[in-house]
Amino acid sequence: MTHRFALPRLLVLISICALGVCTASAAVFGDAAAAADDTTVLLGDPPRASDALLQFFLPVPQGGAESERSKANQSSLTRAQVVALYNTLYVPGNSVAMGWTGSPSPTCIAGTTSAAYRQTILDRVNFYRQLAGLPTVGMFGDAAAQTGNAQASALMQGNNPWDGSANPHSPPPSWNCYTAGGALAAGKSNLAWGAAGPSAIRLYMDDYGTGNAPVGHRRWLLYPPLANVGTGDVNGGTPANDLWVLANGSDGTWGTRPAMPNGVAWPPGGYVPYQVLPSVSNRWSFSWPGANMTAATVTITKNGQPIAILGYDARDNAGYGDASVVFRPDNSGAVAVSYASPGAVDQDYVVTVSGMTGSGVPSSVTYTVTVIDPSITPPPTISGTISNGATAVSGVSFCAQPSAGVSCTVSNASGAYSCTVPNGWSGVLHSPMVGGQRIPAQVFANVTGAVTRNVAATTGVPSCDLDVDNNGLFEAATDGLAILRRALGFGQASFAGLSGACAANTTAASIHGAANTSFNAGGYNVTGGGATLATTDALVIIRTLLGLSGNAVVDGLGLSSKPGVVRTSWNDVKTWMNSNCRAGL
């Protein structure tokens, strides 16, 4: 069968393919300006392989713990690597000339296409495979039978109407430009009518249309044992493509199954340019070799909120590579998948596939699809977790100094937080205590990329509370002054205004109370004398909070002559303050 689609104006095939420069993928999927007119594009049903042949290429059932086998199939590619692959392997296919040397019916010369054009086809296949965590494939050489037969098949496809009167995978001898070799290739290939080359690869990966619910074209391109492809392309008659993907005996199309990622997803776990999402079909898929997908279900969350699943187009092991579940997420509701550019902030979708069964098959797998705009460099990020030992600390809201251009999330139930900052940002992230947990301030310098910083919280207020205003910072102008005023015996009213940015203690009463608690408990007796004094202990604290160190902290205070003083050197003072004040000196 074939499936006919009259695509909207922004989703049509550009007729410039007929001029030898096929940029169809740009127009078909909205990557460029609208085409001048609408053109029908057809995809045949994907070819099927026999159960016996597919069984031969199944992996040995995996052992190990369930948790090991259900780890996410996240790509190891960095964002920069994905952008580079997109620009070097995908984008060139939008503009390379086909260079077809043949001619259409009635002369029916299959001809060849340019080496550069064939390379862009291979590059586009390998772009998709690398994003999905699969090894790259090769292409049969010019002299290979698969290459000549695929070219003959493309000539047949482009010079006969796909009107339902014949199956393009089994073309009858009555077809224009018929050859036995072309017919052989047609039965082993993904076929497109109205699109050729890299444009057809894009169509196969989207796999739209009512007859392509199992996304078989996509599954063949992402079939792990795929080792080589053959391609045939014409732009005389109607543009057409034949992409040889099925094994024909031991012809080298399929090789040894590689070490599997934990399933093959599209869109995959990892970074994905928004331009290559299945925006027309809205079909997402997940495959696992030998799985029973009958009861498979999927959940997706976006920013922690669930996205509805509109339906399941397939749960099968129907001869299109590995067993798969095909699902359509909501793409129009209040919380939905978006196929537009995410802008400067990459968008995460957390996908969990559950209910799979079979030997060596995990019951569930989770992965995160991170959609990016490769033309935009996102702002640098700081992220990590906040915990006290094994206990996650949630509800931490960071304050930034300087704050311009900084945006942070509140730590979640797992203690995870993230911040975006301006490029080259240097500053401090700090927070008041949360739930009895003190959050130490984090200092950063020249942040230009993704920085991971895990924060170790501590329980409660130390006996020597240097953070009197409770904002996560030790500041001389606020905390130090409050400690000095308490040592001098100032009244509560004099503590007004001694709170820094994002402080939890902002009133005179709360600041005085915090300083008074530590003072009365002897927490500020840094030198160890008989009493806590403004002229020694408070001055040592203020000097330290000003950033002084060494002899500059203790010089001029006459500590060695003070009765009862036991800590007179900087090393002694520093050791005591680190132990009792959590000073981090």
C-alpha positions as CSV (number, residue, x, y, z in Angstrom):
1,M,0.0,0.0,0.0
2,T,0.9,3.6,-0.3
3,H,-0.2,6.6,1.7
4,R,-1.0,9.9,0.1
5,F,-0.8,13.2,2.0
6,A,-1.8,16.6,0.7
7,L,0.5,18.5,3.1
8,P,-0.2,22.1,4.3
9,R,1.7,24.9,2.7
10,L,4.4,24.9,5.4
11,L,4.8,21.2,5.1
12,V,5.3,20.6,1.4
13,L,8.1,19.3,-0.9
14,I,9.8,22.0,-2.9
15,S,9.6,21.5,-6.6
16,I,13.2,22.7,-6.9
17,C,14.2,19.1,-6.5
18,A,13.4,18.8,-10.2
19,L,16.2,21.3,-10.9
20,G,18.8,19.1,-9.3
21,V,19.1,20.9,-5.9
22,C,16.8,19.1,-3.5
23,T,16.1,21.1,-0.3
24,A,12.9,19.3,0.5
25,S,13.6,18.6,4.1
26,A,13.8,22.3,4.9
27,A,10.3,23.0,3.5
28,V,8.6,19.7,4.3
29,F,9.2,20.2,8.0
30,G,9.2,24.0,8.4
31,D,13.0,24.5,8.6
32,A,12.8,27.2,5.9
33,A,10.4,29.4,4.1
34,A,7.1,28.1,2.8
35,A,7.2,26.5,-0.6
36,A,5.5,28.0,-3.6
37,D,2.9,25.3,-4.1
38,D,1.7,22.1,-2.5
39,T,3.0,18.7,-3.7
40,T,1.9,15.3,-2.7
41,V,4.5,13.2,-0.9
42,L,4.1,9.4,-0.5
43,L,5.7,6.8,1.7
44,G,5.2,3.2,1.0
45,D,4.6,0.7,3.8
46,P,8.0,-0.1,5.3
47,P,9.5,-3.4,4.2
48,R,9.2,-6.4,6.6
49,A,11.7,-9.0,7.5
50,S,10.8,-12.6,8.4
51,D,10.6,-13.6,12.1
52,A,13.3,-16.2,11.5
53,L,15.7,-13.7,10.2
54,L,15.0,-11.2,13.0
55,Q,15.3,-13.9,15.6
56,F,18.8,-14.7,14.4
57,F,19.8,-11.1,15.2
58,L,18.3,-11.0,18.7
59,P,20.8,-10.5,21.6
60,V,21.6,-13.0,24.2
61,P,19.2,-12.3,27.1
62,Q,20.8,-9.8,29.5
63,G,21.6,-10.7,33.0
64,G,22.2,-8.5,36.0
65,A,20.0,-6.7,38.4
66,E,16.7,-5.1,37.2
67,S,18.0,-1.7,38.2
68,E,21.1,-2.1,35.9
69,R,19.0,-3.2,32.9
70,S,16.5,-0.4,33.3
71,K,19.0,2.4,33.5
72,A,18.1,5.2,31.1
73,N,19.4,5.0,27.5
74,Q,20.8,8.5,27.8
75,S,23.2,9.5,25.0
76,S,26.7,10.3,26.1
77,L,26.9,13.2,23.6
78,T,27.3,16.6,25.0
79,R,25.2,19.5,23.8
80,A,28.1,20.9,21.9
81,Q,28.7,17.6,20.2
82,V,25.1,17.3,19.1
83,V,25.2,20.8,17.7
84,A,28.3,20.0,15.8
85,L,26.8,16.8,14.4
86,Y,23.7,18.7,13.4
87,N,25.7,21.3,11.6
88,T,28.1,18.9,9.9
89,L,26.0,15.8,9.2
90,Y,22.4,17.1,8.9
91,V,22.3,20.7,7.6
92,P,24.5,20.1,4.4
93,G,21.9,17.7,3.2
94,N,19.4,20.5,2.7
95,S,21.4,22.0,-0.2
96,V,23.7,19.6,-1.9
97,A,22.9,19.0,-5.6
98,M,21.8,15.5,-6.6
99,G,23.8,15.5,-9.8
100,W,21.6,12.7,-11.4
101,T,23.0,11.5,-14.7
102,G,20.1,9.3,-15.8
103,S,16.9,10.1,-17.7
104,P,13.2,9.2,-17.1
105,S,10.8,7.2,-19.1
106,P,10.8,6.4,-22.0
107,T,14.6,6.2,-22.2
108,C,14.8,4.8,-18.6
109,I,18.5,5.3,-17.8
110,A,19.0,4.7,-14.0
111,G,22.2,6.8,-14.0
112,T,24.0,7.8,-10.8
113,T,24.0,10.6,-8.4
114,S,27.0,12.7,-7.2
115,A,29.3,11.3,-4.5
116,A,28.6,14.4,-2.4
117,Y,24.9,13.8,-2.6
118,R,25.2,10.1,-1.5
119,Q,27.5,11.2,1.3
120,T,24.8,13.6,2.7
121,I,22.3,10.7,2.7
122,L,24.7,8.6,4.7
123,D,25.6,11.5,7.0
124,R,21.9,12.1,7.7
125,V,21.3,8.4,8.5
126,N,24.4,8.4,10.8
127,F,23.2,11.7,12.4
128,Y,20.0,10.0,13.6
129,R,21.8,6.8,14.7
130,Q,24.4,8.7,16.7
131,L,21.8,10.7,18.5
132,A,20.0,7.4,19.4
133,G,23.2,6.0,20.8
134,L,23.8,3.6,17.9
135,P,27.0,3.0,15.9
136,T,27.3,4.5,12.5
137,V,26.7,2.6,9.3
138,G,28.5,2.5,5.9
139,M,27.1,2.7,2.4
140,F,27.6,0.1,-0.4
141,G,30.1,1.2,-3.0
142,D,29.4,2.3,-6.5
143,A,30.1,-1.2,-7.9
144,A,28.0,-3.0,-5.4
145,A,24.8,-4.8,-6.7
146,Q,22.8,-3.1,-4.0
147,T,23.8,0.4,-5.2
148,G,22.8,-0.4,-8.9
149,N,19.6,-2.1,-7.9
150,A,18.6,0.7,-5.5
151,Q,19.1,3.2,-8.3
152,A,17.0,1.1,-10.7
153,S,14.3,0.9,-8.1
154,A,14.3,4.6,-7.5
155,L,13.9,5.1,-11.3
156,M,10.9,2.8,-11.3
157,Q,9.3,4.5,-8.3
158,G,9.7,7.9,-9.8
159,N,8.3,6.9,-13.2
160,N,5.1,5.2,-12.2
161,P,2.1,6.5,-10.3
162,W,1.6,5.4,-6.7
163,D,-2.1,5.2,-7.1
164,G,-2.8,1.9,-5.2
165,S,-2.8,-0.2,-8.4
166,A,0.5,-1.9,-7.5
167,N,2.6,-2.4,-4.4
168,P,5.8,-0.3,-4.8
169,H,7.7,-3.0,-2.9
170,S,6.6,-5.6,-5.5
171,P,6.5,-3.7,-8.7
172,P,5.0,-5.6,-11.7
173,P,6.9,-6.1,-14.9
174,S,4.4,-3.8,-16.6
175,W,5.8,-0.8,-14.8
176,N,7.7,1.8,-16.7
177,C,11.5,1.3,-16.4
178,Y,11.0,-2.2,-14.8
179,T,14.1,-4.3,-14.1
180,A,14.4,-7.4,-12.0
181,G,17.3,-5.8,-10.0
182,G,15.1,-2.8,-9.2
183,A,12.3,-5.0,-8.1
184,L,14.6,-6.9,-5.8
185,A,15.8,-3.6,-4.2
186,A,12.2,-2.4,-3.8
187,G,11.4,-5.3,-1.6
188,K,14.4,-4.6,0.6
189,S,14.1,-0.9,1.0
190,N,12.3,2.1,2.5
191,L,10.6,3.9,-0.4
192,A,9.6,7.5,-1.0
193,W,7.8,9.0,-3.9
194,G,7.9,12.8,-4.2
195,A,11.1,13.1,-2.1
196,A,14.7,12.0,-2.6
197,G,18.0,11.9,-0.8
198,P,18.3,13.5,2.6
199,S,14.7,14.7,2.4
200,A,13.5,11.2,2.3
201,I,15.6,10.2,5.3
202,R,13.8,13.0,7.3
203,L,10.4,11.7,6.1
204,Y,11.3,8.1,7.1
205,M,12.2,9.2,10.6
206,D,9.0,11.2,11.1
207,D,7.0,8.3,9.5
208,Y,3.7,10.1,9.3
209,G,0.5,8.8,7.7
210,T,-2.2,6.4,8.7
211,G,-0.4,3.4,7.2
212,N,2.8,4.1,9.1
213,A,1.6,3.7,12.6
214,P,4.3,1.2,13.5
215,V,7.0,3.7,12.3
216,G,8.7,0.8,10.4
217,H,10.8,3.1,8.3
218,R,12.3,4.7,11.4
219,R,12.8,1.4,13.1
220,W,14.9,0.1,10.1
221,L,17.1,3.2,10.2
222,L,17.6,2.7,14.0
223,Y,17.9,-1.1,13.8
224,P,21.0,-1.8,15.9
225,P,22.5,-4.6,13.6
226,L,22.2,-2.3,10.5
227,A,25.7,-2.2,9.0
228,N,25.3,-0.8,5.5
229,V,22.7,1.0,3.4
230,G,22.3,1.4,-0.3
231,T,20.6,4.4,-1.9
232,G,19.1,5.2,-5.2
233,D,17.7,8.6,-6.1
234,V,16.2,10.3,-9.1
235,N,14.6,13.7,-9.9
236,G,13.4,12.9,-13.4
237,G,9.7,12.0,-13.5
238,T,8.8,12.4,-9.8
239,P,11.6,12.6,-7.3
240,A,12.0,9.3,-5.5
241,N,14.3,7.5,-3.1
242,D,15.1,3.8,-2.5
243,L,17.1,3.1,0.7
244,W,18.2,-0.5,1.0
245,V,17.9,-1.6,4.7
246,L,16.9,-5.3,4.7
247,A,19.4,-8.1,4.6
248,N,19.5,-10.2,1.5
249,G,21.2,-13.3,2.7
250,S,24.8,-12.5,3.9
251,D,25.0,-9.4,1.8
252,G,26.5,-7.2,4.5
253,T,23.4,-5.1,5.1
254,W,23.2,-6.4,8.7
255,G,26.1,-7.2,10.9
256,T,26.6,-8.3,14.5
257,R,24.3,-6.7,17.0
258,P,26.3,-4.0,18.8
259,A,26.3,-3.7,22.6
260,M,22.8,-2.4,23.1
261,P,21.9,0.9,24.7
262,N,19.1,0.1,27.0
263,G,16.5,0.3,24.3
264,V,16.3,2.6,21.2
265,A,14.1,5.6,21.5
266,W,13.1,8.3,19.2
267,P,13.3,11.1,20.2
268,P,16.2,9.7,22.2
269,G,17.4,10.3,25.7
270,G,19.9,13.2,25.4
271,Y,20.1,16.4,23.4
272,V,17.9,16.6,20.3
273,P,17.6,19.6,17.9
274,Y,14.0,20.6,17.7
275,Q,14.2,20.6,13.9
276,V,14.4,16.8,13.8
277,L,11.6,15.9,16.2
278,P,8.6,14.0,14.7
279,S,6.6,17.1,14.3
280,V,4.2,15.9,11.6
281,S,3.4,12.5,12.9
282,N,3.8,13.3,16.6
283,R,4.8,9.7,16.9
284,W,7.4,8.8,19.6
285,S,8.8,5.3,19.8
286,F,10.7,3.0,22.1
287,S,12.2,-0.4,21.0
288,W,13.6,-3.3,22.9
289,P,14.8,-6.6,21.2
290,G,12.6,-9.6,22.0
291,A,10.2,-7.6,24.2
292,N,6.5,-8.2,24.5
293,M,5.0,-4.8,24.2
294,T,1.4,-5.8,24.5
295,A,0.9,-4.1,27.9
296,A,3.5,-1.4,27.5
297,T,2.5,2.1,28.7
298,V,4.2,5.4,28.7
299,T,4.3,8.5,31.0
300,I,5.9,11.8,30.1
301,T,6.5,14.8,32.3
302,K,7.5,18.3,31.4
303,N,8.8,20.5,34.2
304,G,7.5,18.0,36.7
305,Q,4.0,18.1,35.2
306,P,2.4,15.1,33.4
307,I,1.8,15.2,29.6
308,A,-1.2,13.2,28.5
309,I,-0.7,10.4,26.0
310,L,-3.2,10.8,23.2
311,G,-2.9,7.2,22.0
312,Y,-0.7,4.2,21.2
313,D,-0.3,3.7,17.5
314,A,1.5,0.4,17.9
315,R,2.6,-2.1,20.5
316,D,4.1,-4.8,18.3
317,N,6.9,-7.1,17.1
318,A,5.7,-7.0,13.6
319,G,8.8,-7.5,11.5
320,Y,10.1,-4.0,11.5
321,G,13.4,-4.5,13.4
322,D,13.0,-4.7,17.2
323,A,9.7,-4.8,19.2
324,S,8.4,-1.3,19.8
325,V,5.8,0.8,21.4
326,V,4.7,3.9,19.4
327,F,2.9,6.6,21.3
328,R,1.5,10.1,20.7
329,P,2.0,12.7,23.5
330,D,-0.4,15.6,23.8
331,N,1.0,18.4,21.6
332,S,-1.6,21.1,22.0
333,G,-2.8,21.1,25.6
334,A,-1.9,23.3,28.5
335,V,1.0,20.9,29.4
336,A,2.2,19.5,26.1
337,V,5.1,18.6,23.9
338,S,6.2,21.5,21.8
339,Y,7.8,21.2,18.4
340,A,8.9,24.9,18.2
341,S,12.2,26.2,19.2
342,P,12.7,26.1,23.0
343,G,14.7,29.3,22.8
344,A,17.7,29.8,25.0
345,V,16.5,27.4,27.7
346,D,16.6,23.7,26.7
347,Q,13.4,21.8,27.4
348,D,13.4,18.4,29.2
349,Y,10.8,15.7,28.7
350,V,11.2,12.7,31.1
351,V,9.8,9.5,29.5
352,T,9.1,6.3,31.4
353,V,8.2,3.1,29.4
354,S,6.6,0.5,31.7
355,G,4.8,-2.9,31.3
356,M,7.3,-4.6,29.0
357,T,7.8,-8.3,29.5
358,G,10.2,-10.9,28.1
359,S,13.5,-12.6,28.9
360,G,16.1,-10.1,29.8
361,V,13.6,-7.2,29.3
362,P,13.2,-4.7,32.1
363,S,9.7,-3.9,33.3
364,S,10.4,-0.2,32.9
365,V,13.0,2.2,31.4
366,T,13.3,6.0,32.0
367,Y,15.1,8.5,29.9
368,T,15.2,12.3,29.4
369,V,14.8,13.9,26.0
370,T,16.4,17.4,26.1
371,V,15.2,19.5,23.2
372,I,17.6,22.2,22.0
373,D,17.8,25.0,19.4
374,P,21.2,24.4,17.9
375,S,21.4,28.0,16.7
376,I,21.2,29.3,20.2
377,T,24.0,29.0,22.8
378,P,22.2,28.6,26.1
379,P,23.3,30.6,29.2
380,P,25.8,28.9,31.5
381,T,24.2,26.8,34.2
382,I,25.0,25.8,37.8
383,S,23.2,22.7,39.1
384,G,23.5,19.9,41.6
385,T,21.9,18.6,44.7
386,I,21.7,19.8,48.3
387,S,21.8,17.2,51.0
388,N,22.8,16.5,54.6
389,G,24.5,13.1,54.4
390,A,21.9,10.8,52.7
391,T,19.0,13.2,53.4
392,A,18.0,15.5,50.5
393,V,17.2,19.1,51.4
394,S,14.2,20.5,49.6
395,G,12.8,24.0,49.5
396,V,16.1,25.8,49.3
397,S,15.8,29.1,47.4
398,F,19.2,30.5,46.4
399,C,19.9,34.2,46.4
400,A,22.6,35.5,44.0
401,Q,25.1,38.3,44.4
402,P,25.3,39.9,41.9
403,S,21.8,39.0,41.0
404,A,21.4,40.5,37.5
405,G,20.6,37.8,35.0
406,V,20.6,34.9,37.5
407,S,17.6,32.7,37.8
408,C,17.5,29.6,40.2
409,T,14.9,26.9,40.8
410,V,14.0,25.9,44.4
411,S,15.5,22.5,45.3
412,N,13.1,19.7,44.8
413,A,12.3,16.6,46.8
414,S,15.5,15.0,45.6
415,G,17.5,18.1,46.6
416,A,18.2,19.0,43.0
417,Y,18.5,22.7,42.0
418,S,19.6,24.6,38.9
419,C,20.5,28.1,38.1
420,T,21.1,30.0,34.8
421,V,23.7,32.8,35.0
422,P,25.2,35.3,32.6
423,N,28.2,34.2,30.6
424,G,31.4,34.8,32.7
425,W,29.4,35.3,35.9
426,S,31.4,35.5,39.1
427,G,29.5,35.6,42.4
428,V,27.9,33.8,45.3
429,L,24.8,31.7,45.8
430,H,23.5,31.7,49.3
431,S,20.4,30.8,51.2
432,P,18.9,31.1,54.7
433,M,18.5,27.9,56.7
434,V,15.7,25.6,55.5
435,G,14.1,23.1,57.9
436,G,16.8,23.3,60.4
437,Q,19.5,22.8,57.7
438,R,22.2,25.4,57.3
439,I,23.1,25.9,53.6
440,P,26.7,27.1,53.1
441,A,27.3,29.8,50.6
442,Q,28.8,28.7,47.2
443,V,31.4,30.9,45.5
444,F,31.9,30.8,41.7
445,A,34.3,32.5,39.3
446,N,33.9,33.0,35.6
447,V,31.1,30.5,34.9
448,T,31.0,29.9,31.1
449,G,29.5,26.5,30.7
450,A,27.6,23.8,32.8
451,V,28.9,23.6,36.3
452,T,27.9,20.9,38.8
453,R,28.1,21.9,42.4
454,N,26.7,19.6,45.1
455,V,26.1,21.3,48.4
456,A,26.6,19.7,51.8
457,A,24.2,21.1,54.3
458,T,24.7,21.0,58.1
459,T,22.2,20.6,60.9
460,G,21.3,23.5,63.1
461,V,23.0,26.7,64.2
462,P,26.6,26.3,65.6
463,S,27.4,27.6,69.0
464,C,29.3,30.4,67.3
465,D,26.8,31.8,64.9
466,L,28.5,34.0,62.4
467,D,25.4,34.3,60.2
468,V,23.4,36.4,62.5
469,D,20.9,37.6,59.9
470,N,20.5,34.1,58.5
471,N,21.2,34.6,54.8
472,G,23.9,32.0,54.3
473,L,26.7,34.6,54.3
474,F,29.3,35.7,56.9
475,E,29.4,39.5,56.3
476,A,31.3,42.1,58.3
477,A,28.9,45.0,57.6
478,T,25.9,43.1,59.0
479,D,26.8,40.0,61.0
480,G,30.1,41.3,62.3
481,L,28.7,44.6,63.3
482,A,25.8,42.9,65.1
483,I,28.3,40.7,67.0
484,L,30.4,43.8,67.9
485,R,27.3,45.7,69.2
486,R,26.2,42.8,71.3
487,A,29.7,42.5,72.8
488,L,29.5,46.3,73.6
489,G,26.1,45.7,75.3
490,F,24.0,47.8,72.8
491,G,20.3,47.6,73.2
492,Q,17.9,45.8,70.8
493,A,16.9,48.9,68.8
494,S,20.5,49.4,67.6
495,F,20.3,46.2,65.7
496,A,17.8,47.5,63.2
497,G,19.1,47.5,59.6
498,L,21.8,44.9,60.1
499,S,20.4,42.4,57.6
500,G,21.9,41.5,54.3
501,A,20.4,40.3,51.0
502,C,17.8,37.5,51.3
503,A,18.2,37.4,55.1
504,A,15.6,35.5,57.2
505,N,16.3,37.7,60.3
506,T,15.4,41.2,59.2
507,T,14.0,42.8,62.4
508,A,16.0,44.3,65.2
509,A,14.5,41.8,67.6
510,S,15.4,38.7,65.5
511,I,19.0,39.9,64.8
512,H,19.6,40.9,68.4
513,G,18.1,37.6,69.5
514,A,20.4,35.5,67.3
515,A,23.5,37.5,68.4
516,N,22.4,37.3,72.0
517,T,22.0,33.6,72.0
518,S,25.5,32.9,70.8
519,F,27.0,35.6,73.0
520,N,25.3,34.3,76.2
521,A,26.5,30.7,75.4
522,G,30.1,31.9,75.1
523,G,30.0,31.2,71.3
524,Y,31.9,34.4,70.4
525,N,34.8,33.8,73.0
526,V,37.3,33.3,70.2
527,T,40.4,33.9,72.2
528,G,39.3,31.8,75.2
529,G,39.6,34.5,77.8
530,G,37.5,34.7,80.9
531,A,34.9,36.9,79.2
532,T,33.8,37.7,75.6
533,L,35.2,41.1,74.9
534,A,34.5,43.6,72.1
535,T,38.2,44.7,72.0
536,T,39.5,41.2,71.4
537,D,37.0,38.6,70.4
538,A,34.6,40.8,68.4
539,L,37.5,42.5,66.6
540,V,39.0,39.1,65.7
541,I,35.6,38.1,64.2
542,I,35.2,41.3,62.2
543,R,38.7,41.2,60.8
544,T,38.1,37.6,59.8
545,L,34.8,38.5,58.1
546,L,36.6,41.3,56.3
547,G,38.7,38.6,54.6
548,L,41.9,39.2,56.6
549,S,44.1,36.3,57.6
550,G,47.4,35.5,59.3
551,N,48.9,38.0,61.7
552,A,46.6,40.7,60.3
553,V,43.8,39.2,62.3
554,V,45.5,39.2,65.7
555,D,48.1,41.9,65.5
556,G,47.7,44.9,67.8
557,L,45.2,43.3,70.1
558,G,47.7,42.4,72.8
559,L,46.3,38.9,73.2
560,S,49.4,37.5,74.8
561,S,49.1,39.9,77.7
562,K,45.4,39.4,78.3
563,P,44.5,37.4,81.4
564,G,43.2,33.9,80.6
565,V,43.6,34.2,76.8
566,V,44.5,30.8,75.4
567,R,44.4,31.4,71.7
568,T,46.9,34.1,70.6
569,S,48.1,33.0,67.2
570,W,46.2,33.0,63.8
571,N,46.5,29.2,63.5
572,D,44.9,28.7,66.9
573,V,42.1,31.2,66.1
574,K,41.5,29.7,62.7
575,T,41.3,26.2,64.0
576,W,38.8,27.2,66.7
577,M,36.6,29.2,64.4
578,N,36.5,26.4,61.8
579,S,35.5,23.9,64.5
580,N,33.0,26.1,66.4
581,C,31.8,28.6,63.9
582,R,31.9,26.5,60.6
583,A,33.9,29.4,59.3
584,G,35.6,27.5,56.4
585,L,38.8,29.4,56.8
